[in-house]
């Protein structure tokens, strides 16, 4: 008998009937001789509803109180799911993040898991065989409830899988695996049978919404195999794990896009040591994820710095760089919305230098302008007009044979 960790997202729990379906799936897994720990998100759009409710009270609600509020969504899910399982004749218990021993740092709304004190969790697994744990939440050193950010239930699941040495971490969602691109916008895009940790981490970071990036980080560090599956079918999904060299013959594994990108630029920045550090250190302290950075060539003792941030962080980032402008005597600050980031990812690009050129060529032929470019060993990203992002994704997918033949 081994432990299997399963995670169910909000769409899998959106109605009471879907909750019963999840309960039946968990019981089936248990009857195959497994102990099951199920990590659950809040039902359907309930987190969005709670956020909207908070906004009716305050334009800028305190992050600590938002964590207190949003953590209730998962508590509804775990109790209802446990009730459904119990009604089907199985012994089960639900645990909040705190009760499961999930300890985090003090960054409200974006907390990171520090460790899992799994004593009670492991005992409940032995006693009950089925344990339901609230995803997305933990408790900090002040005994305050914290949340891990949107998609944090994935991270909860992988971290618990590592802590209890589970055989596998199954992530159930509304798609039946990881695709080479977003199947909602790229018709006929291929589903992947297996993908490496590094490739999945790049895709997740760059906008692929199937897995939370931090969950892939934790999986890679602890060697946890992730199986991404549909909660509505029994088909085999996609395995995220270490992949051998034979897979690298594929140049591009997948495409990711992010429609919520904002470009910021600071003009006339003094070309002096430590100036760039000042701005990006302040952004880092605010936990703002700077995605791409471009610095122009020095001219007359100054240069220009441009970078992108998520749209959700644009107001805070603008405040920070405006203060920076005054502090160092830069000339001007601008912010530009309406942009998207399109990226190609593949371990095969390490040994094949043509990928970037091919991507730029097909976009050029379509008349799509590139505002920024960023590269690494296994990815190429470009910033383009958001209105043309879907078109660009389809063009690039066809160029790299990521679409099923008709």
C-alpha positions as CSV (number, residue, x, y, z in Angstrom):
1,X,0.0,0.0,0.0
2,X,1.3,3.5,-0.9
3,X,0.2,7.0,-0.5
4,X,-1.2,8.8,-3.6
5,X,-1.8,12.6,-3.4
6,X,-4.6,14.0,-5.6
7,X,-5.4,17.6,-6.2
8,X,-8.8,18.8,-7.4
9,X,-9.2,22.4,-8.8
10,X,-12.2,24.6,-8.4
11,X,-13.9,23.5,-11.7
12,X,-13.8,19.9,-10.5
13,X,-15.7,21.0,-7.3
14,X,-18.0,23.7,-8.8
15,X,-21.3,21.9,-8.0
16,X,-22.5,19.3,-5.4
17,X,-22.7,16.7,-8.1
18,X,-19.1,17.3,-9.2
19,X,-18.1,17.0,-5.5
20,X,-19.8,13.6,-5.4
21,X,-17.9,12.6,-8.6
22,X,-14.6,13.6,-6.9
23,X,-15.6,11.6,-3.8
24,X,-16.2,8.5,-6.0
25,X,-12.9,8.9,-7.7
26,X,-11.1,9.2,-4.4
27,X,-12.9,6.1,-3.0
28,X,-12.0,4.1,-6.2
29,X,-8.3,5.0,-5.7
30,X,-8.5,3.9,-2.1
31,X,-10.1,0.6,-3.0
32,X,-7.2,-0.2,-5.3
33,X,-5.1,-0.5,-2.1
34,X,-3.9,3.1,-1.7
35,X,-4.0,5.6,1.0
36,X,-5.2,8.9,-0.4
37,X,-4.5,12.5,0.5
38,X,-6.7,14.9,-1.6
39,X,-5.9,18.6,-1.8
40,X,-8.8,20.8,-2.9
41,X,-9.3,24.3,-4.1
42,X,-12.3,26.5,-3.4
43,X,-15.5,25.7,-5.3
44,X,-15.8,27.1,-8.8
45,X,-15.5,30.9,-8.8
46,X,-16.0,31.3,-5.1
47,X,-12.5,32.9,-4.6
48,X,-13.4,35.5,-7.2
49,X,-16.7,36.1,-5.4
50,X,-14.9,36.7,-2.1
51,X,-12.5,39.1,-3.7
52,X,-15.4,41.0,-5.2
53,X,-17.1,41.1,-1.8
54,X,-13.9,42.5,-0.2
55,X,-13.7,45.2,-2.9
56,X,-17.2,46.4,-1.9
57,X,-15.9,47.1,1.6
58,X,-12.5,48.5,0.7
59,X,-10.6,49.6,-2.4
60,X,-7.3,48.3,-0.9
61,X,-8.1,45.7,1.8
62,X,-5.3,44.6,4.1
63,X,-3.5,41.5,2.7
64,X,-3.6,39.8,6.1
65,X,-7.4,40.2,6.2
66,X,-7.7,39.1,2.6
67,X,-5.9,35.9,3.5
68,X,-8.3,35.4,6.4
69,X,-11.2,35.8,4.0
70,X,-10.0,33.8,1.1
71,X,-8.9,30.8,3.2
72,X,-12.6,30.1,3.9
73,X,-13.2,29.0,0.3
74,X,-11.1,25.9,0.7
75,X,-12.6,25.2,4.1
76,X,-16.0,24.9,2.5
77,X,-14.6,22.5,-0.1
78,X,-12.9,20.2,2.3
79,X,-15.9,19.8,4.6
80,X,-18.4,19.2,1.8
81,X,-16.1,16.7,0.1
82,X,-15.5,14.9,3.4
83,X,-19.3,14.7,4.0
84,X,-19.7,13.2,0.5
85,X,-17.1,10.5,1.1
86,X,-18.5,9.7,4.5
87,X,-22.0,9.4,3.1
88,X,-20.6,6.7,0.7
89,X,-19.4,4.6,3.7
90,X,-15.8,5.5,3.9
91,X,-13.8,6.9,6.9
92,X,-12.4,10.3,6.2
93,X,-11.2,13.5,7.9
94,X,-10.7,17.1,6.6
95,X,-7.8,19.3,7.6
96,X,-7.1,23.0,7.1
97,X,-3.6,24.0,6.1
98,X,-2.8,24.7,9.7
99,X,-4.0,21.3,10.9
100,X,-2.0,19.6,8.2
101,X,1.1,21.3,9.5
102,X,1.8,23.6,6.5
103,X,4.2,26.4,7.8
104,X,4.8,29.4,5.6
105,X,6.7,32.7,5.6
106,X,5.1,36.0,6.5
107,X,4.3,37.3,3.0
108,X,0.5,37.6,3.1
109,X,-1.3,36.7,-0.2
110,X,2.0,35.3,-1.7
111,X,3.3,33.1,1.1
112,X,5.9,30.4,0.4
113,X,5.9,27.1,2.2
114,X,8.8,26.9,4.7
115,X,8.2,23.3,5.8
116,X,5.5,20.8,6.6
117,X,5.2,19.4,10.1
118,X,3.5,16.2,9.0
119,X,3.1,14.4,12.3
120,X,-0.7,14.7,12.5
121,X,-1.1,14.3,8.7
122,X,0.8,11.0,8.7
123,X,-1.2,9.7,11.7
124,X,-4.5,10.6,10.0
125,X,-3.4,8.8,6.9
126,X,-2.7,5.7,8.9
127,X,-6.0,6.0,10.8
128,X,-8.4,7.0,8.1
129,X,-6.7,6.1,4.8
130,X,-8.5,9.2,3.2
131,X,-7.5,12.7,4.2
132,X,-8.8,15.9,2.6
133,X,-6.5,18.9,3.0
134,X,-7.3,22.6,2.2
135,X,-5.0,23.8,-0.6
136,X,-3.7,27.3,-1.0
137,X,-3.2,28.0,2.7
138,X,-0.9,27.7,5.6
139,X,0.1,29.4,8.9
140,X,3.0,31.7,9.6
141,X,5.2,32.1,12.7
142,X,2.6,34.5,14.1
143,X,-0.1,31.9,13.9
144,X,-1.8,33.9,11.2
145,X,-3.5,32.3,8.2
146,X,-1.6,32.9,5.0
147,X,-2.4,32.1,1.3
148,X,0.0,31.0,-1.4
149,X,-1.3,33.0,-4.3
150,X,-3.6,32.0,-7.1
151,X,-2.8,28.4,-8.1
152,X,-1.2,27.7,-4.8
153,X,-3.2,24.5,-4.3
154,X,-0.9,22.9,-6.8
155,X,2.1,23.8,-4.7
156,X,0.3,22.5,-1.6
157,X,-0.3,19.1,-3.3
158,X,3.3,18.7,-4.5
159,X,4.8,19.8,-1.1
160,X,2.6,17.3,0.8
161,X,3.5,14.6,-1.7
162,X,7.1,15.2,-1.0
163,X,6.5,15.3,2.8
164,X,4.6,12.0,2.9
165,X,6.8,10.3,0.2
166,X,3.8,9.7,-2.1
167,X,4.1,7.5,-5.1
168,X,2.8,10.2,-7.4
169,X,1.0,13.5,-7.2
170,X,-2.0,13.6,-9.5
171,X,-3.3,17.0,-10.5
172,X,-6.9,16.8,-11.7
173,X,-8.1,19.7,-13.8
174,X,-10.6,20.5,-16.5
175,X,-8.2,19.5,-19.3
176,X,-6.8,16.0,-19.9
177,X,-3.1,16.8,-19.8
178,X,-0.5,19.3,-20.8
179,X,-0.8,20.5,-24.3
180,X,1.9,22.0,-26.5
181,X,-0.1,25.2,-26.5
182,X,-3.5,26.5,-25.2
183,X,-6.1,24.3,-26.8
184,X,-8.7,27.0,-26.4
185,X,-6.8,29.2,-28.9
186,X,-4.7,26.8,-31.0
187,X,-7.0,24.4,-32.9
188,X,-5.7,20.8,-33.0
189,X,-2.7,21.5,-30.7
190,X,-0.9,18.3,-29.6
191,X,-1.2,16.8,-26.1
192,X,2.1,15.8,-24.5
193,X,2.6,12.4,-23.0
194,X,5.6,13.5,-21.0
195,X,7.5,16.8,-20.3
196,X,10.6,17.6,-18.3
197,X,10.5,19.6,-15.1
198,X,12.6,22.4,-16.7
199,X,10.3,22.7,-19.8
200,X,7.1,22.6,-17.6
201,X,8.6,25.2,-15.3
202,X,9.3,27.5,-18.2
203,X,5.9,27.0,-19.7
204,X,4.1,27.6,-16.3
205,X,6.2,30.7,-15.6
206,X,5.5,32.1,-19.1
207,X,1.7,31.8,-18.9
208,X,0.6,28.2,-19.3
209,X,-2.1,27.9,-16.7
210,X,-2.1,24.1,-16.2
211,X,0.3,24.1,-13.3
212,X,1.5,26.6,-10.7
213,X,5.2,27.4,-11.3
214,X,6.2,26.9,-7.7
215,X,4.6,23.4,-7.7
216,X,6.9,22.4,-10.5
217,X,9.9,23.8,-8.6
218,X,9.1,21.8,-5.6
219,X,8.5,18.6,-7.7
220,X,11.9,19.0,-9.3
221,X,13.7,19.6,-6.0
222,X,12.1,16.6,-4.3
223,X,11.8,14.3,-7.4
224,X,8.0,14.1,-7.2
225,X,6.4,12.8,-10.4
226,X,3.3,14.9,-11.4
227,X,0.5,13.4,-13.4
228,X,-1.8,16.0,-14.9
229,X,-5.2,14.4,-15.6
230,X,-8.8,15.3,-16.3
231,X,-11.2,15.1,-13.4
232,X,-14.0,14.2,-15.9
233,X,-12.4,11.2,-17.7
234,X,-10.2,8.2,-16.9
235,X,-7.7,8.8,-19.7
236,X,-4.0,9.0,-19.1
237,X,-2.7,12.6,-18.9
238,X,0.8,14.0,-19.0
239,X,3.7,13.0,-16.8
240,X,6.0,15.8,-15.5
241,X,9.3,14.2,-14.6
242,X,13.0,13.9,-15.6
243,X,13.3,13.2,-19.3
244,X,16.1,11.4,-21.0
245,X,18.3,12.9,-23.8
246,X,16.3,11.1,-26.5
247,X,13.5,13.5,-26.0
248,X,15.7,16.5,-27.0
249,X,15.3,15.7,-30.8
250,X,12.1,17.8,-30.5
251,X,13.3,21.4,-30.9
252,X,10.2,23.1,-29.4
253,X,8.1,21.3,-26.9
254,X,5.4,23.9,-26.3
255,X,4.2,27.5,-26.6
256,X,2.9,29.7,-23.8
257,X,1.3,33.1,-23.9
258,X,0.4,35.7,-21.3
259,X,-2.2,38.4,-22.1
260,X,-1.7,40.3,-18.8
261,X,1.7,41.9,-19.5
262,X,2.6,45.5,-18.8
263,X,5.7,47.2,-20.2
264,X,7.5,49.8,-18.2
265,X,10.4,52.0,-19.2
266,X,12.6,54.5,-17.4
267,X,14.4,56.9,-19.7
268,X,17.7,58.7,-19.0
269,X,18.9,56.5,-16.2
270,X,22.5,57.5,-15.1
271,X,25.0,54.9,-16.4
272,X,26.6,54.2,-13.0
273,X,27.3,51.1,-11.0
274,X,24.5,50.0,-8.7
275,X,21.7,52.1,-10.3
276,X,20.0,49.1,-11.8
277,X,20.3,47.3,-8.5
278,X,18.4,50.1,-6.8
279,X,15.3,49.7,-8.9
280,X,15.1,46.0,-9.2
281,X,15.9,45.5,-5.5
282,X,12.9,47.7,-4.6
283,X,10.7,45.7,-7.0
284,X,11.9,42.4,-5.5
285,X,11.2,43.6,-2.0
286,X,7.6,44.2,-3.1
287,X,7.5,40.7,-4.5
288,X,6.8,42.0,-8.0
289,X,7.9,39.5,-10.6
290,X,9.9,41.3,-13.3
291,X,9.7,39.1,-16.3
292,X,11.9,40.6,-19.1
293,X,14.5,43.3,-18.9
294,X,16.1,45.3,-21.7
295,X,18.8,48.0,-21.3
296,X,19.8,50.2,-24.1
297,X,23.4,51.1,-25.0
298,X,24.9,53.9,-23.0
299,X,24.7,57.3,-24.7
300,X,26.0,60.6,-23.1
301,X,26.3,59.0,-19.7
302,X,22.7,57.7,-19.5
303,X,20.7,54.7,-20.8
304,X,17.1,53.5,-20.9
305,X,15.8,50.5,-19.0
306,X,12.6,48.6,-20.0
307,X,11.0,45.7,-18.3
308,X,7.7,43.9,-18.0
309,X,5.5,43.0,-15.0
310,X,2.2,41.2,-14.5
311,X,-0.8,43.6,-15.0
312,X,-1.9,42.9,-11.4
313,X,1.3,44.5,-10.1
314,X,1.3,47.5,-12.4
315,X,0.1,50.2,-10.0
316,X,2.6,49.2,-7.3
317,X,5.4,48.9,-9.8
318,X,4.6,52.3,-11.2
319,X,4.8,53.9,-7.8
320,X,8.2,52.3,-7.2
321,X,9.8,53.4,-10.4
322,X,8.4,56.9,-10.1
323,X,10.1,57.2,-6.8
324,X,13.2,55.8,-8.3
325,X,13.1,58.3,-11.2
326,X,13.1,61.2,-8.7
327,X,15.8,59.6,-6.6
328,X,18.4,59.1,-9.4
329,X,17.3,62.0,-11.6
330,X,16.1,59.9,-14.6
331,X,14.2,61.8,-17.3
332,X,10.9,60.0,-17.6
333,X,8.8,57.0,-16.8
334,X,6.2,55.3,-19.1
335,X,3.8,52.4,-18.8
336,X,2.2,50.6,-21.7
337,X,-0.8,48.2,-21.6
338,X,-2.3,46.1,-24.3
339,X,0.7,43.8,-24.7
340,X,1.2,40.0,-24.6
341,X,4.1,37.7,-24.2
342,X,4.5,34.8,-26.5
343,X,7.1,32.2,-25.8
344,X,8.5,28.9,-27.3
345,X,10.0,26.4,-24.9
346,X,12.1,23.3,-25.7
347,X,15.2,21.5,-24.4
348,X,16.0,20.8,-28.0
349,X,16.8,24.5,-28.5
350,X,20.1,24.0,-26.6
351,X,21.6,22.3,-29.6
352,X,19.6,23.8,-32.3
353,X,20.2,27.6,-32.9
354,X,17.5,28.0,-35.6
355,X,14.5,28.2,-33.3
356,X,14.6,31.9,-32.6
357,X,15.2,32.8,-36.2
358,X,12.3,30.6,-37.4
359,X,10.0,32.2,-34.8
360,X,11.0,35.8,-35.8
361,X,10.7,34.9,-39.5
362,X,7.1,33.7,-39.4
363,X,6.0,36.6,-37.2
364,X,7.7,39.0,-39.5
365,X,5.9,37.5,-42.5
366,X,2.6,38.1,-40.7
367,X,3.6,41.7,-40.0
368,X,3.7,41.2,-36.2
369,X,6.1,43.7,-34.5
370,X,8.4,42.5,-31.7
371,X,8.6,45.1,-28.9
372,X,11.0,43.1,-26.7
373,X,12.9,39.9,-27.0
374,X,14.3,37.6,-24.2
375,X,16.1,34.3,-24.6
376,X,17.6,31.4,-22.5
377,X,18.9,28.0,-23.3
378,X,15.4,26.5,-23.6
379,X,13.1,29.4,-24.3
380,X,12.6,32.5,-26.6
381,X,10.0,35.1,-25.5
382,X,8.7,38.1,-27.4
383,X,6.4,41.0,-26.4
384,X,3.8,41.7,-29.0
385,X,0.4,43.5,-29.4
386,X,-2.1,41.6,-27.4
387,X,-4.7,41.9,-30.2
388,X,-2.5,39.7,-32.4
389,X,-1.4,37.2,-29.8
390,X,-3.8,34.4,-30.8
391,X,-2.9,34.8,-34.4
392,X,0.8,34.7,-33.5
393,X,0.4,31.6,-31.4
394,X,-1.3,29.7,-34.2
395,X,1.4,30.7,-36.7
396,X,4.3,29.7,-34.5
397,X,2.6,26.4,-33.5
398,X,2.3,25.4,-37.1
399,X,5.9,26.4,-37.8
400,X,7.2,24.0,-35.1
401,X,4.8,21.1,-35.9
402,X,2.9,21.4,-32.7
403,X,-0.5,20.9,-34.4
404,X,-2.1,17.6,-35.3
405,X,-2.3,16.9,-39.0
406,X,-5.8,16.9,-40.4
